[in-house]
Amino acid sequence: MDRTPSDWPERALSTSSDLHTQLSIDDRNWHRLKSRWDRRGAELLSAALVTLLNEGEREDVKALTEQALGWISGELKDPGCPHH
């Protein structure tokens, strides 16, 4: 796919990346937050936005967005740890 120079505002990528960093569930908070549909949805939507602004593949943006919508709609849930 041919790419054209970015038309995004100058700080859009850094701002979206900062937001994604803040919304990402880190190792310390994984067990506490992994089942929260709102946190997982926000994390995945911010990842989709960063991918889009980075001119990532359309299918990757779509997959992240669909996964986020699955969490938001309640279709996806945490499967639990396989060791428990």
trRosetta pair geometry for C-beta under 8 A, 3 or more apart (Angstrom, degrees):
i j d omega theta_ij theta_ji phi_ij phi_ji
3 55 5.6 66 -136 177 130 145
4 7 7.5 21 103 -31 112 100
6 55 6.9 -118 -90 -43 93 122
8 12 4.3 -112 167 55 112 144
8 13 6.4 93 109 -40 147 88
8 53 5.5 76 -102 -146 164 92
9 12 4.5 112 61 -37 83 106
11 14 5.4 -64 -160 51 66 106
11 15 5.2 67 142 -28 91 109
12 15 5.9 -61 -143 40 24 109
12 16 6.1 19 162 -14 64 110
12 53 5.7 -153 126 -139 107 136
13 16 6.0 -58 -143 40 27 106
13 17 6.1 28 157 -20 64 109
13 50 7.4 86 -151 -141 69 69
13 53 4.8 178 -96 140 77 126
13 54 6.6 101 -132 -72 117 69
14 17 5.6 -54 -144 38 31 113
14 18 6.3 35 155 -21 64 104
15 18 5.7 -52 -149 34 30 112
15 19 6.5 31 151 -18 63 105
16 19 5.5 -51 -148 36 35 114
16 20 6.3 37 152 -20 66 104
16 46 6.9 175 -174 -163 80 81
16 49 5.0 -136 -156 125 130 112
16 50 5.1 177 130 -84 112 70
16 53 5.4 133 44 12 155 155
17 20 5.7 -51 -147 36 32 112
17 21 6.4 37 152 -22 63 103
17 50 5.6 95 -86 -121 64 119
18 21 5.6 -51 -151 32 32 114
18 22 6.6 28 153 -15 64 106
19 22 5.8 -60 -152 38 32 109
19 23 6.2 17 156 -9 68 113
19 46 5.4 -144 117 -139 99 127
19 49 7.7 -13 80 80 129 141
20 23 5.8 -64 -140 45 31 103
20 24 6.1 46 158 -41 67 100
20 43 7.6 87 -152 -152 70 56
20 46 4.0 172 -96 141 75 116
20 47 5.9 110 -138 -74 125 53
20 49 7.3 -163 -64 65 111 101
20 50 5.0 -22 -37 -39 154 136
21 24 6.0 -42 -145 13 27 116
23 39 7.5 178 -171 -159 81 68
23 42 4.9 -124 -159 129 132 104
23 43 4.9 -172 136 -92 99 60
23 46 4.8 124 55 7 145 155
24 43 5.6 101 -106 -137 43 107
24 46 7.7 -113 -54 81 72 132
25 29 5.5 -121 -160 94 78 102
25 30 5.6 108 143 -101 108 57
25 33 4.8 -157 -125 90 123 126
25 34 6.4 146 145 -79 161 64
25 39 6.2 78 -68 151 115 121
25 40 7.5 -23 -18 -87 137 63
25 43 5.9 -47 -11 -84 89 155
26 29 5.6 69 56 28 73 95
26 30 7.0 -101 104 -47 33 82
27 30 5.7 -24 -142 -18 30 119
29 32 5.2 -70 -163 52 66 111
29 33 4.9 23 150 4 101 122
30 33 6.8 -84 -137 51 17 86
30 34 5.4 31 176 -51 65 112
31 34 6.3 -28 -116 6 21 116
33 36 5.1 -50 -162 17 65 121
33 39 4.8 -78 -178 111 109 166
33 40 7.9 162 147 -51 85 75
34 40 7.1 58 -164 -73 42 113
34 78 5.1 96 128 -110 96 136
35 77 7.1 19 -144 -169 82 78
35 78 4.2 -79 -94 3 76 139
36 39 4.0 53 91 17 119 111
36 40 6.3 159 84 -11 62 85
37 40 6.0 -59 -142 43 28 106
37 41 5.9 30 159 -21 65 112
37 71 4.8 170 -151 166 74 84
37 72 6.2 134 163 -98 106 31
37 74 6.6 -28 -111 -85 154 59
37 77 7.9 -44 -79 -104 97 66
38 41 5.8 -54 -142 38 26 112
38 42 6.2 24 159 -16 62 108
38 72 7.6 71 -98 -108 48 74
39 42 5.9 -56 -144 38 28 108
39 43 6.2 30 156 -21 63 109
40 43 5.7 -54 -145 37 30 114
40 44 6.3 23 158 -13 65 109
40 68 7.5 -176 129 -124 72 61
40 71 4.4 -141 98 -145 114 159
40 76 7.7 -126 121 103 145 118
41 44 6.0 -62 -147 41 27 105
41 45 6.1 24 157 -17 66 110
41 68 4.7 94 -149 -167 64 81
41 69 7.5 86 -133 -72 105 23
41 71 4.4 -157 -66 91 82 117
41 72 4.3 84 -113 -62 146 90
42 45 5.8 -55 -140 39 29 109
42 46 6.2 27 160 -17 64 107
42 68 7.8 125 -36 -144 14 116
43 46 6.1 -59 -150 37 25 107
43 47 6.5 26 151 -19 61 107
43 68 7.9 -171 69 -106 57 100
44 47 5.5 -51 -147 35 34 114
44 48 6.4 39 152 -22 65 102
44 64 5.3 -174 -178 -176 86 81
44 65 7.5 162 139 -90 101 23
44 67 5.2 -130 -157 95 151 101
44 68 3.6 -168 94 -75 119 92
44 71 6.8 138 17 15 140 136
45 48 5.5 -49 -149 33 35 114
45 49 6.5 37 151 -20 65 103
45 64 7.5 151 -93 141 26 99
45 65 6.8 63 -111 -114 67 65
45 68 4.6 108 -54 -145 77 163
46 49 5.5 -48 -148 34 36 115
46 50 6.4 38 153 -18 66 102
47 50 5.8 -52 -147 37 32 110
47 51 6.3 34 153 -19 64 107
47 64 5.1 -134 97 -155 103 142
48 51 5.7 -56 -148 38 30 113
48 52 6.2 33 153 -21 65 107
48 61 5.1 93 -161 -154 85 66
48 64 3.8 -177 -75 100 90 122
48 65 4.7 93 -126 -59 161 78
48 68 6.6 -86 -14 -11 133 138
49 52 5.6 -54 -147 36 30 113
49 53 6.3 23 158 -12 65 108
50 53 6.0 -58 -144 42 29 106
50 54 6.1 23 156 -14 64 113
51 54 5.8 -63 -144 43 27 108
51 56 3.7 -58 -177 35 82 150
51 57 7.7 -46 173 45 115 57
51 60 5.3 -130 -177 117 147 113
51 61 5.1 -169 101 -83 118 78
51 64 6.3 139 18 9 146 152
52 55 7.7 29 172 -76 33 26
52 56 6.5 -65 -65 39 25 95
52 61 4.8 78 -71 -116 87 136
56 60 5.0 -75 144 72 120 134
56 61 6.1 142 84 -48 106 93
57 60 4.4 90 68 2 92 105
57 61 7.1 -164 94 -5 50 83
58 61 5.8 -57 -152 37 34 110
58 62 6.1 33 152 -19 68 110
59 62 5.5 -53 -143 40 32 114
59 63 6.1 36 156 -23 66 105
60 63 5.8 -51 -143 35 29 111
60 64 6.5 27 158 -15 63 106
61 64 6.1 -58 -150 38 28 108
61 65 6.3 25 154 -17 64 111
62 65 5.8 -60 -146 40 28 111
62 66 6.1 26 157 -18 66 109
63 66 5.9 -55 -143 38 28 109
63 67 6.3 29 156 -19 63 106
64 67 5.8 -55 -148 37 29 110
64 68 6.4 32 152 -20 63 105
65 68 5.6 -53 -150 35 32 113
65 69 6.4 30 153 -17 65 106
66 69 5.6 -53 -146 38 33 111
66 70 6.5 43 150 -26 63 101
67 70 5.4 -48 -153 28 35 118
67 71 6.9 33 151 -15 63 99
67 76 6.9 27 -163 -29 67 167
68 71 5.9 -55 -157 35 35 108
68 72 6.2 30 150 -17 68 110
69 72 5.4 -54 -140 41 36 112
69 73 5.9 27 162 -13 69 111
70 73 6.2 -59 -138 43 23 102
70 75 4.4 -86 -154 74 75 107
70 76 3.8 62 135 -15 108 115
71 74 7.8 37 178 -69 28 23
71 75 7.8 -74 -51 55 20 71
71 76 4.9 -50 -73 69 59 113
74 77 7.4 15 -168 -62 58 96
79 82 7.9 13 118 -64 111 76
80 84 6.4 -105 166 65 107 111
81 84 4.6 69 74 6 105 106
